[in-house]
Amino acid sequence: MKIYHLKTCDTCRKAIKALRAAGHEPELHDVRADGLTPALLTSLEKALGYEALVNKKSTTWRGLTDDQKSGLSRETAITLLAANPTLMKRPVIENDSAYTVGWTKSVQERYGI
């Protein structure tokens, strides 16, 4: 299990704590400190779709220009996420080659929480 997170994100911290309490030992990947490679982003986008990856409620999104926001496509999303990793919805959890985004009840149930 691998978690793509921000160490300053409360939701990510809750998810990591709950997963550890449930017996999981996730490998942590801080998207700000460790970055997001184009290859990783392409893989995530293929699995989840770019709309699921881009957090349009984030401060980072609000800081983008209107042109960047209106021209969002698969290619521009990958470019924006590589340049602004905090734009990614999180946590993204990779487990057995499957991915989940966020920390909703359904995600928690999937991991036995």
VOLOKE-384950 format. One record per residue: residue number from 1; x, y, z of N, C-alpha, C, CB in turn; residue in three letters. Coordinates in nm, 4 decimals. Glycine has a CB too. Layout:
N
(NUM, (X, Y, Z), (X, Y, Z), (X, Y, Z), (X, Y, Z), 'ALA')
...
// end
This chain:
113
(1, (0.0849, -0.1178, 0.0000), (0.0000, 0.0000, 0.0000), (0.0893, 0.1239, 0.0000), (-0.0965, 0.0000, 0.1226), 'MET')
(2, (0.0509, 0.2187, -0.0827), (0.1244, 0.3451, -0.0911), (0.0243, 0.4591, -0.0850), (0.2103, 0.3529, -0.2217), 'LYS')
(3, (0.0587, 0.5626, -0.0075), (-0.0296, 0.6778, 0.0059), (0.0418, 0.8009, -0.0464), (-0.0736, 0.6980, 0.1531), 'ILE')
(4, (-0.0214, 0.8682, -0.1416), (0.0263, 0.9964, -0.1931), (-0.0470, 1.1022, -0.1121), (0.0009, 1.0126, -0.3503), 'TYR')
(5, (0.0275, 1.1829, -0.0375), (-0.0323, 1.2716, 0.0613), (0.0480, 1.4005, 0.0748), (-0.0425, 1.2014, 0.1964), 'HIS')
(6, (-0.0027, 1.4885, 0.1593), (0.0698, 1.6064, 0.2065), (0.0813, 1.5919, 0.3571), (-0.0026, 1.7418, 0.1658), 'LEU')
(7, (0.1998, 1.6121, 0.4100), (0.2153, 1.5941, 0.5541), (0.1375, 1.6982, 0.6337), (0.3618, 1.6001, 0.5916), 'LYS')
(8, (0.1016, 1.8097, 0.5728), (0.0269, 1.9142, 0.6416), (-0.1251, 1.9005, 0.6260), (0.0707, 2.0489, 0.5907), 'THR')
(9, (-0.1693, 1.8008, 0.5525), (-0.3122, 1.7813, 0.5253), (-0.3762, 1.7002, 0.6380), (-0.3330, 1.7101, 0.3886), 'CYS')
(10, (-0.4746, 1.7589, 0.7055), (-0.5426, 1.6910, 0.8158), (-0.6098, 1.5617, 0.7715), (-0.6455, 1.7831, 0.8777), 'ASP')
(11, (-0.6747, 1.5634, 0.6563), (-0.7420, 1.4446, 0.6064), (-0.6408, 1.3331, 0.5802), (-0.8206, 1.4770, 0.4784), 'THR')
(12, (-0.5270, 1.3685, 0.5239), (-0.4223, 1.2691, 0.4981), (-0.3705, 1.2103, 0.6283), (-0.3066, 1.3316, 0.4189), 'CYS')
(13, (-0.3490, 1.2945, 0.7270), (-0.3007, 1.2458, 0.8571), (-0.4017, 1.1512, 0.9215), (-0.2721, 1.3639, 0.9515), 'ARG')
(14, (-0.5304, 1.1841, 0.9110), (-0.6350, 1.0966, 0.9648), (-0.6347, 0.9618, 0.8930), (-0.7734, 1.1635, 0.9517), 'LYS')
(15, (-0.6209, 0.9664, 0.7619), (-0.6207, 0.8433, 0.6831), (-0.5016, 0.7550, 0.7205), (-0.6176, 0.8760, 0.5327), 'ALA')
(16, (-0.3845, 0.8136, 0.7308), (-0.2639, 0.7375, 0.7652), (-0.2786, 0.6754, 0.9040), (-0.1383, 0.8284, 0.7599), 'ILE')
(17, (-0.3264, 0.7528, 0.9977), (-0.3440, 0.7036, 1.1350), (-0.4443, 0.5881, 1.1384), (-0.3912, 0.8180, 1.2279), 'LYS')
(18, (-0.5565, 0.6037, 1.0697), (-0.6596, 0.4998, 1.0688), (-0.6108, 0.3737, 0.9981), (-0.7867, 0.5517, 1.0012), 'ALA')
(19, (-0.5384, 0.3896, 0.8884), (-0.4873, 0.2730, 0.8163), (-0.3863, 0.1968, 0.9015), (-0.4229, 0.3158, 0.6832), 'LEU')
(20, (-0.3006, 0.2688, 0.9709), (-0.2040, 0.2026, 1.0596), (-0.2754, 0.1307, 1.1743), (-0.1034, 0.3053, 1.1159), 'ARG')
(21, (-0.3771, 0.1947, 1.2299), (-0.4542, 0.1332, 1.3384), (-0.5259, 0.0065, 1.2906), (-0.5565, 0.2336, 1.3945), 'ALA')
(22, (-0.5594, 0.0007, 1.1627), (-0.6268, -0.1159, 1.1050), (-0.5274, -0.2238, 1.0620), (-0.7119, -0.0735, 0.9855), 'ALA')
(23, (-0.3979, -0.2014, 1.0886), (-0.2978, -0.3031, 1.0592), (-0.2239, -0.2869, 0.9285), (-0.3610, -0.4331, 1.0599), 'GLY')
(24, (-0.2493, -0.1800, 0.8567), (-0.1776, -0.1540, 0.7314), (-0.0491, -0.0782, 0.7635), (-0.2664, -0.0729, 0.6307), 'HIS')
(25, (0.0542, -0.1013, 0.6848), (0.1783, -0.0254, 0.6979), (0.2073, 0.0418, 0.5639), (0.2975, -0.1177, 0.7420), 'GLU')
(26, (0.1419, 0.1536, 0.5380), (0.1562, 0.2172, 0.4071), (0.2927, 0.2832, 0.3878), (0.0472, 0.3203, 0.3882), 'PRO')
(27, (0.3376, 0.2777, 0.2647), (0.4550, 0.3547, 0.2232), (0.4041, 0.4954, 0.1937), (0.5284, 0.2900, 0.0964), 'GLU')
(28, (0.4712, 0.5970, 0.2467), (0.4245, 0.7342, 0.2316), (0.5025, 0.8075, 0.1232), (0.4360, 0.8089, 0.3640), 'LEU')
(29, (0.4286, 0.8828, 0.0429), (0.4876, 0.9647, -0.0635), (0.4285, 1.1046, -0.0499), (0.4598, 0.9036, -0.2078), 'HIS')
(30, (0.5063, 1.1964, 0.0043), (0.4614, 1.3350, 0.0197), (0.4720, 1.4036, -0.1166), (0.5463, 1.4113, 0.1287), 'ASP')
(31, (0.3581, 1.4447, -0.1711), (0.3571, 1.4993, -0.3066), (0.4343, 1.6304, -0.3179), (0.2148, 1.5205, -0.3521), 'VAL')
(32, (0.4408, 1.7054, -0.2098), (0.5169, 1.8309, -0.2135), (0.6672, 1.8025, -0.2013), (0.4706, 1.9263, -0.0997), 'ARG')
(33, (0.7055, 1.7240, -0.1045), (0.8472, 1.6967, -0.0795), (0.9075, 1.6019, -0.1831), (0.8649, 1.6382, 0.0594), 'ALA')
(34, (0.8311, 1.4983, -0.2214), (0.8836, 1.3967, -0.3120), (0.8493, 1.4227, -0.4582), (0.8315, 1.2621, -0.2721), 'ASP')
(35, (0.7531, 1.5096, -0.4819), (0.7148, 1.5446, -0.6185), (0.6279, 1.4397, -0.6864), (0.8372, 1.5672, -0.7005), 'GLY')
(36, (0.5839, 1.4739, -0.8042), (0.5021, 1.3857, -0.8870), (0.5634, 1.3848, -1.0272), (0.3510, 1.4325, -0.8902), 'LEU')
(37, (0.6119, 1.2709, -1.0692), (0.6738, 1.2606, -1.2011), (0.5656, 1.2513, -1.3083), (0.7682, 1.1379, -1.2081), 'THR')
(38, (0.5987, 1.2923, -1.4306), (0.5021, 1.2773, -1.5396), (0.4579, 1.1314, -1.5579), (0.5623, 1.3299, -1.6699), 'PRO')
(39, (0.5488, 1.0363, -1.5382), (0.5129, 0.8945, -1.5529), (0.4116, 0.8532, -1.4465), (0.6387, 0.8054, -1.5438), 'ALA')
(40, (0.4336, 0.8947, -1.3233), (0.3396, 0.8641, -1.2150), (0.2050, 0.9298, -1.2417), (0.3957, 0.9107, -1.0791), 'LEU')
(41, (0.2063, 1.0559, -1.2803), (0.0817, 1.1263, -1.3080), (0.0049, 1.0625, -1.4225), (0.1098, 1.2715, -1.3396), 'LEU')
(42, (0.0757, 1.0187, -1.5258), (0.0112, 0.9512, -1.6385), (-0.0548, 0.8223, -1.5915), (0.1133, 0.9216, -1.7504), 'THR')
(43, (0.0145, 0.7477, -1.5068), (-0.0409, 0.6236, -1.4518), (-0.1642, 0.6515, -1.3667), (0.0647, 0.5501, -1.3683), 'SER')
(44, (-0.1571, 0.7524, -1.2801), (-0.2718, 0.7892, -1.1970), (-0.3882, 0.8362, -1.2823), (-0.2329, 0.8980, -1.0972), 'LEU')
(45, (-0.3586, 0.9141, -1.3845), (-0.4636, 0.9665, -1.4717), (-0.5324, 0.8534, -1.5473), (-0.4055, 1.0687, -1.5706), 'GLU')
(46, (-0.4556, 0.7553, -1.5929), (-0.5156, 0.6422, -1.6647), (-0.6079, 0.5632, -1.5726), (-0.4059, 0.5498, -1.7221), 'LYS')
(47, (-0.5688, 0.5496, -1.4464), (-0.6482, 0.4722, -1.3514), (-0.7703, 0.5485, -1.3005), (-0.5621, 0.4311, -1.2346), 'ALA')
(48, (-0.7559, 0.6796, -1.2808), (-0.8600, 0.7577, -1.2138), (-0.9291, 0.8619, -1.3015), (-0.8012, 0.8259, -1.0964), 'LEU')
(49, (-0.8603, 0.9069, -1.4053), (-0.9106, 1.0174, -1.4856), (-0.8637, 1.1498, -1.4277), (-1.0637, 1.0136, -1.4934), 'GLY')
(50, (-0.8356, 1.2458, -1.5143), (-0.7796, 1.3725, -1.4663), (-0.8774, 1.4510, -1.3815), (-0.7355, 1.4570, -1.5827), 'TYR')
(51, (-1.0072, 1.4385, -1.4074), (-1.1061, 1.5123, -1.3287), (-1.1045, 1.4681, -1.1823), (-1.2463, 1.4931, -1.3879), 'GLU')
(52, (-1.0781, 1.3401, -1.1584), (-1.0731, 1.2886, -1.0215), (-0.9469, 1.3331, -0.9490), (-1.0813, 1.1365, -1.0220), 'ALA')
(53, (-0.8431, 1.3642, -1.0230), (-0.7151, 1.4013, -0.9614), (-0.7040, 1.5486, -0.9249), (-0.6033, 1.3660, -1.0536), 'LEU')
(54, (-0.7716, 1.6349, -0.9983), (-0.7573, 1.7794, -0.9778), (-0.8559, 1.8272, -0.8717), (-0.7794, 1.8563, -1.1106), 'VAL')
(55, (-0.8022, 1.8891, -0.7679), (-0.8835, 1.9413, -0.6579), (-0.9231, 2.0854, -0.6895), (-0.8062, 1.9335, -0.5221), 'ASN')
(56, (-1.0443, 2.1018, -0.7402), (-1.0912, 2.2343, -0.7798), (-1.1387, 2.3181, -0.6613), (-1.2030, 2.2208, -0.8801), 'LYS')
(57, (-1.1293, 2.2635, -0.5398), (-1.1647, 2.3397, -0.4205), (-1.0402, 2.3894, -0.3470), (-1.2503, 2.2545, -0.3269), 'LYS')
(58, (-0.9236, 2.3590, -0.4002), (-0.7992, 2.3911, -0.3306), (-0.7572, 2.5371, -0.3496), (-0.6885, 2.2997, -0.3787), 'SER')
(59, (-0.6740, 2.5812, -0.2589), (-0.6146, 2.7144, -0.2693), (-0.5296, 2.7225, -0.3954), (-0.5296, 2.7472, -0.1439), 'THR')
(60, (-0.4622, 2.6146, -0.4286), (-0.3784, 2.6116, -0.5486), (-0.4634, 2.6345, -0.6729), (-0.3031, 2.4774, -0.5593), 'THR')
(61, (-0.5800, 2.5705, -0.6806), (-0.6704, 2.5886, -0.7952), (-0.7138, 2.7343, -0.8062), (-0.7944, 2.4970, -0.7820), 'TRP')
(62, (-0.7499, 2.7928, -0.6923), (-0.7954, 2.9324, -0.6938), (-0.6844, 3.0274, -0.7373), (-0.8468, 2.9729, -0.5556), 'ARG')
(63, (-0.5601, 2.9861, -0.7203), (-0.4469, 3.0698, -0.7601), (-0.4093, 3.0591, -0.9069), (-0.3287, 3.0351, -0.6779), 'GLY')
(64, (-0.4697, 2.9653, -0.9793), (-0.4406, 2.9505, -1.1214), (-0.5093, 3.0607, -1.2017), (-0.4851, 2.8121, -1.1714), 'LEU')
(65, (-0.4571, 3.0860, -1.3198), (-0.5188, 3.1857, -1.4064), (-0.6481, 3.1295, -1.4648), (-0.4217, 3.2284, -1.5194), 'THR')
(66, (-0.7335, 3.2184, -1.5122), (-0.8582, 3.1752, -1.5755), (-0.8308, 3.0895, -1.6988), (-0.9432, 3.2967, -1.6140), 'ASP')
(67, (-0.7249, 3.1225, -1.7733), (-0.6891, 3.0429, -1.8909), (-0.6511, 2.9006, -1.8515), (-0.5736, 3.1089, -1.9669), 'ASP')
(68, (-0.5758, 2.8861, -1.7424), (-0.5361, 2.7530, -1.6969), (-0.6582, 2.6725, -1.6539), (-0.4356, 2.7632, -1.5810), 'GLN')
(69, (-0.7499, 2.7370, -1.5867), (-0.8694, 2.6680, -1.5391), (-0.9624, 2.6294, -1.6539), (-0.9440, 2.7553, -1.4395), 'LYS')
(70, (-0.9827, 2.7188, -1.7481), (-1.0795, 2.6934, -1.8551), (-1.0268, 2.5950, -1.9590), (-1.1170, 2.8237, -1.9231), 'SER')
(71, (-0.8970, 2.5844, -1.9730), (-0.8393, 2.4952, -2.0735), (-0.7998, 2.3602, -2.0173), (-0.7196, 2.5595, -2.1360), 'GLY')
(72, (-0.8623, 2.3175, -1.9083), (-0.8228, 2.1928, -1.8442), (-0.8564, 2.0719, -1.9317), (-0.8909, 2.1798, -1.7082), 'LEU')
(73, (-0.7545, 1.9953, -1.9614), (-0.7677, 1.8713, -2.0373), (-0.6739, 1.7694, -1.9736), (-0.7347, 1.8926, -2.1905), 'SER')
(74, (-0.6709, 1.6510, -2.0266), (-0.5820, 1.5475, -1.9733), (-0.4375, 1.5974, -1.9708), (-0.5926, 1.4182, -2.0575), 'ARG')
(75, (-0.3919, 1.6525, -2.0826), (-0.2532, 1.6966, -2.0948), (-0.2234, 1.8143, -2.0023), (-0.2225, 1.7348, -2.2392), 'GLU')
(76, (-0.3134, 1.9120, -1.9989), (-0.2882, 2.0285, -1.9134), (-0.2983, 1.9917, -1.7659), (-0.3870, 2.1413, -1.9461), 'THR')
(77, (-0.3853, 1.8984, -1.7326), (-0.3963, 1.8550, -1.5932), (-0.2661, 1.7914, -1.5468), (-0.5129, 1.7559, -1.5759), 'ALA')
(78, (-0.2073, 1.7051, -1.6283), (-0.0805, 1.6412, -1.5928), (0.0292, 1.7453, -1.5782), (-0.0407, 1.5368, -1.6983), 'ILE')
(79, (0.0335, 1.8416, -1.6679), (0.1335, 1.9487, -1.6606), (0.1139, 2.0332, -1.5348), (0.1260, 2.0379, -1.7858), 'THR')
(80, (-0.0104, 2.0705, -1.5060), (-0.0391, 2.1507, -1.3865), (-0.0081, 2.0748, -1.2583), (-0.1849, 2.1943, -1.3860), 'LEU')
(81, (-0.0423, 1.9468, -1.2532), (-0.0155, 1.8665, -1.1346), (0.1347, 1.8466, -1.1124), (-0.0850, 1.7314, -1.1463), 'LEU')
(82, (0.2101, 1.8317, -1.2202), (0.3562, 1.8176, -1.2073), (0.4172, 1.9457, -1.1518), (0.4204, 1.7831, -1.3438), 'ALA')
(83, (0.3650, 2.0594, -1.1966), (0.4173, 2.1893, -1.1507), (0.3615, 2.2301, -1.0146), (0.3850, 2.2974, -1.2529), 'ALA')
(84, (0.2414, 2.1829, -0.9819), (0.1726, 2.2201, -0.8576), (0.1180, 2.0947, -0.7908), (0.0577, 2.3219, -0.8853), 'ASN')
(85, (0.2022, 2.0153, -0.7251), (0.1542, 1.8891, -0.6679), (0.0416, 1.9060, -0.5651), (0.2690, 1.8171, -0.6035), 'PRO')
(86, (0.0330, 2.0226, -0.5022), (-0.0733, 2.0440, -0.4032), (-0.2104, 2.0591, -0.4696), (-0.0425, 2.1681, -0.3190), 'THR')
(87, (-0.2144, 2.0599, -0.6005), (-0.3401, 2.0669, -0.6750), (-0.4106, 1.9305, -0.6789), (-0.3140, 2.1169, -0.8180), 'LEU')
(88, (-0.3388, 1.8249, -0.6422), (-0.3947, 1.6906, -0.6473), (-0.4891, 1.6649, -0.5302), (-0.2830, 1.5873, -0.6481), 'MET')
(89, (-0.6043, 1.6031, -0.5604), (-0.6938, 1.5576, -0.4536), (-0.6195, 1.4509, -0.3760), (-0.8307, 1.5026, -0.5103), 'LYS')
(90, (-0.6447, 1.4468, -0.2462), (-0.5700, 1.3522, -0.1643), (-0.6503, 1.3101, -0.0427), (-0.4372, 1.4126, -0.1209), 'ARG')
(91, (-0.6085, 1.2012, 0.0166), (-0.4982, 1.1161, -0.0245), (-0.5363, 1.0276, -0.1429), (-0.4526, 1.0306, 0.0920), 'PRO')
(92, (-0.4358, 0.9945, -0.2222), (-0.4512, 0.8923, -0.3246), (-0.3849, 0.7683, -0.2669), (-0.3876, 0.9358, -0.4646), 'VAL')
(93, (-0.4616, 0.6608, -0.2587), (-0.4102, 0.5373, -0.2004), (-0.4008, 0.4320, -0.3107), (-0.5012, 0.4879, -0.0830), 'ILE')
(94, (-0.2810, 0.3767, -0.3227), (-0.2556, 0.2689, -0.4184), (-0.2459, 0.1393, -0.3392), (-0.1244, 0.2949, -0.5024), 'GLU')
(95, (-0.3273, 0.0421, -0.3771), (-0.3250, -0.0864, -0.3083), (-0.3548, -0.1957, -0.4099), (-0.4274, -0.0897, -0.1905), 'ASN')
(96, (-0.2617, -0.2871, -0.4278), (-0.2785, -0.3971, -0.5237), (-0.3146, -0.3460, -0.6630), (-0.3864, -0.4937, -0.4749), 'ASP')
(97, (-0.2431, -0.2457, -0.7090), (-0.2605, -0.1869, -0.8425), (-0.3963, -0.1206, -0.8631), (-0.2414, -0.2930, -0.9470), 'SER')
(98, (-0.4695, -0.0953, -0.7553), (-0.5957, -0.0211, -0.7626), (-0.5789, 0.1079, -0.6831), (-0.7163, -0.1064, -0.7076), 'ALA')
(99, (-0.6517, 0.2109, -0.7221), (-0.6379, 0.3415, -0.6588), (-0.7709, 0.3905, -0.6034), (-0.5823, 0.4427, -0.7582), 'TYR')
(100, (-0.7609, 0.4660, -0.4944), (-0.8752, 0.5400, -0.4427), (-0.8299, 0.6833, -0.4189), (-0.9317, 0.4751, -0.3113), 'THR')
(101, (-0.9270, 0.7752, -0.4227), (-0.8990, 0.9167, -0.3991), (-0.9889, 0.9647, -0.2866), (-0.9206, 1.0018, -0.5284), 'VAL')
(102, (-0.9295, 1.0379, -0.1930), (-1.0059, 1.0952, -0.0831), (-1.0148, 0.9999, 0.0346), (-1.1448, 1.1327, -0.1298), 'GLY')
(103, (-1.0905, 1.0426, 0.1352), (-1.1061, 0.9640, 0.2570), (-1.2536, 0.9592, 0.2949), (-1.0212, 1.0231, 0.3728), 'TRP')
(104, (-1.3331, 0.9114, 0.2016), (-1.4769, 0.9012, 0.2213), (-1.5096, 0.7718, 0.2955), (-1.5514, 0.9069, 0.0858), 'THR')
(105, (-1.6340, 0.7575, 0.3359), (-1.6782, 0.6359, 0.4051), (-1.6537, 0.5112, 0.3183), (-1.8284, 0.6468, 0.4419), 'LYS')
(106, (-1.6811, 0.5227, 0.1883), (-1.6625, 0.4064, 0.1012), (-1.5145, 0.3684, 0.0907), (-1.7198, 0.4349, -0.0389), 'SER')
(107, (-1.4272, 0.4662, 0.0900), (-1.2827, 0.4376, 0.0860), (-1.2411, 0.3721, 0.2174), (-1.1998, 0.5682, 0.0610), 'VAL')
(108, (-1.2893, 0.4254, 0.3279), (-1.2571, 0.3685, 0.4582), (-1.3037, 0.2234, 0.4681), (-1.3205, 0.4518, 0.5695), 'GLN')
(109, (-1.4255, 0.1961, 0.4219), (-1.4784, 0.0598, 0.4249), (-1.3947, -0.0338, 0.3390), (-1.6236, 0.0581, 0.3779), 'GLU')
(110, (-1.3472, 0.0163, 0.2267), (-1.2644, -0.0646, 0.1368), (-1.1390, -0.1161, 0.2066), (-1.2254, 0.0167, 0.0137), 'ARG')
(111, (-1.0866, -0.0353, 0.2985), (-0.9640, -0.0727, 0.3686), (-0.9912, -0.1250, 0.5099), (-0.8703, 0.0465, 0.3753), 'TYR')
(112, (-1.1145, -0.1620, 0.5375), (-1.1482, -0.2252, 0.6639), (-1.1519, -0.1322, 0.7845), (-1.0525, -0.3325, 0.6902), 'GLY')
(113, (-1.1917, -0.0093, 0.7607), (-1.1965, 0.0892, 0.8698), (-1.3402, 0.1260, 0.8988), (-1.1147, 0.2157, 0.8347), 'ILE')
// end
